Amino acid sequence: MKERSNFSSRLGFVLAAAGSAVGLGNIWRFPYLAAQYGGGTFLLVYLILTVTFGFSLMLAEIAIGRKTGLSAIGAFKKLDHRFGFLGILASLVPIIIFPYYSVIGGWVTKYLAVFLTGGGKSAAADTYYTDFIASPVEPLGWFFLFLAATAVIVLLGVEKGIEKVSKFMMPVLVILTVGIAVYCITLPGAGEGVAYYLKPNLKDFSTKTVLAAMGQLFYSMSLAMGIMVTYGSYMQKDNNLESSVRQIEIFDTGFAFLAGLMIIPAVFVFSGKDALQTGPGLMFVTLPKVFANMPFGELIGAVFFLLVLFAALTSSISLMETIVSIICDRLHWTRKRSALTVAVCALILGAPSSMGFGPLSFVKILNLSILDFMDFISNSVMMPVVAFFTCIFVGFFIKPEAIGEEVRLSSRTFKSEKLFSVMIKWIAPLFLVAILLSSVFHWV
Ligand code: PHE
């Protein structure tokens, strides 16, 4: 049996988990969903879900990993052999996310190149983004480049190097994001946008808001796909579980909040309210306009997209690594063979998502573009299913007390034990069934 290496310190664990959690989900996905689904209302729903549901699920996943010392497929099975399927189901999620994540990573790479070569001003034009994603070949090329970079890093096993760099880059990204957000909210005309983003308004509330917030929560915190179980398996027994989870949560949510503050008010200033419905392109449409109006915008834009690229790479590495290690473990393939296979499959699976805005734009599934459909299937269908079974598994099979025991290995008290137990057993499962039903209705 392989010796499992451990994170040497609690900070190391928190940073590594936060590195996986903070990525395009925070900077690209959160702002466009918040813009689309009611601004302040979405934000409030998201925050409530994070401290209750997100906390409980993340705690459960990390505790299961640490308790068993195994990654998802083995961990659930070890605790109860009837739940082996859950590990497999969870592992399917990254397989769906990874290809289209790389498509967006490709867009980020393209924007970095544009800003580096002094084309930032042209990227601020209204049709720049739509022309780019509609072109037949170019987005595929950037997608391929991003995917290849991820694959090379995973193949050479130089993730550690990248993680070191990103530990330095992340704080810089935070500072830059704060700076850009401050610049944006002080622009004339930003007030309406700030109010839209921060003030909940009951009339914006709908089940769609909750569905979107829930999907975003899974995505952003890397939940319901076995990843946190794996991270937990590397965590030392004397690291405080509860406060680690709280810290990851604060870090991840804080980042998303800032990204929203950077993008949403700027939408009101530069594009007008109607642009709130832009969807996945929002960051790419809005930020170049911000940079074009800023002193040193070209340079700031280049630095910004470079940092976003790093955040995206750490996440795509963790996605790809998960899939590669499952294949290595299951099929006993070499790392090289399995990494290459994953890369080729991701290329084949991701290409339609990329082309769905161009040559394949006539293909609509449930009225969604191919990329949006992949996003919907993983975030609004598969992850709620995995989360539901995880709750049932913890609530009624291994019991919340088993998680409590694991938590108390590293601290005398488990402060949120009551909340945890009620959430995992009753509130979360009921809620998840409701969410799933509403997804299905959305479907038909
Ligand atoms: N949480 C990451 C993000 O917000 C996405 C991700 C999911 C990364 C799963 C790794 C694993 O971008």
Residues whose N, C-alpha, C, O or C-beta is under 5 A from the ligand:
A	BS01	LIG	S20 A21 V22 G23 L24 G25 N26 Y219 S220 M221 S222 I227 S315 S318 L319
